[in-house]
Amino acid sequence: MSDEVSQLADEGVARVAAAADLDALHELELELLGKRSRLTAVKATMRDLDPEQRKTVGAALNAARTRLEEAVTGRRTELESAARRVQLEAERLDLTEHLGRATVGHAHPITQTWERLEDVFVGMGYRVADGPEVETDWFNFEALNLPPSHPARSLWDTLYLDPAGLDGVAAEQLLLRTHTSPVQARTMLAAVRDGWGPPIYVVCPGRVYRRDTADATHLPVFHQVEGLVVDRGITMGDLSGTIETFTKAYFGADLTSRMRPSYFPFTEPSAEFDISGPDGEWLELGGCGMVHPNVLRSCGLDPEEWTGFAFGFGIDRLAKVRHHVEDLRDFITNDQRFLEQF
Ligand code: PHE
């Protein structure tokens, strides 16, 4: 009889191990260990056995019960953790699932340069000013000491707006500003009118237009930043110190700047300024000078009382130098392979 019992246990353990799910296991537990199980039935026959046999069969029964109980507990643990895994998998939220597919964007290199420039000048105590891209002839030229027939107007290849196309709305000649210098005039007039200056310390970054064909070093639409300072006793030394400070703040302490005499109608004296490149060569960056007395006068300021300096340079060109970009057109073709590098 002991053999039968241990065979029962063997079969039971095998069936428990094969139980497909928790419900099936529960059924099986009742069948193998419950009141109506074979084990219980065998136990009931024990009273008819002699003491010696009863001992052996009793031991076999206990052993069988223990084995079956352990098998059931073991299988239950297995099935429960499998069920938990299935549930976790079903409820899983993959928070990284979009990271691989969509790349996160960032500001365009020109925008980054523009913002960096603003930061540097704001750090030096300047305010940021702006003006319209569609300008009047007066702000773009006349107020800047360039009367209508001034020969130096040809320095700027200007895109004029067709007054016929504007249905006579424009009383004045309109154009796309060729530089950010008109913001100088707008700022001085606003300062006088609203009474907040001079002193005036502003930078004016913005988009400008010239009738030019795009090539590696020119774009018909590009960006400049204008600087204007009007205060008492401002000298050329302040201008040169400001350009040097900016150069070091933007490019690093080992770069330097220089000024070369030049001509602009709105500054006197005028200069062009360069920065020393990574390999020691000089790179032309922009124009500058002391604000011409006629410009101060046009904007309602007395040149006997106020002096100032102004400078202007290309943001695109600055980014080109800083990032060793070969061709300015790369900035506007929107090639991901180019833009992703910044
Ligand atoms: N506006 C000039 C240009 O576009 C640059 C400049 C600005 C020169 C301010 C002198 C002073 O070429």
Residues whose N, C-alpha, C, O or C-beta is under 5 A from the ligand:
A	BS01	LIG	T178 H179 S181 F264 T267 G287 C288 G289 A310 F311 G312
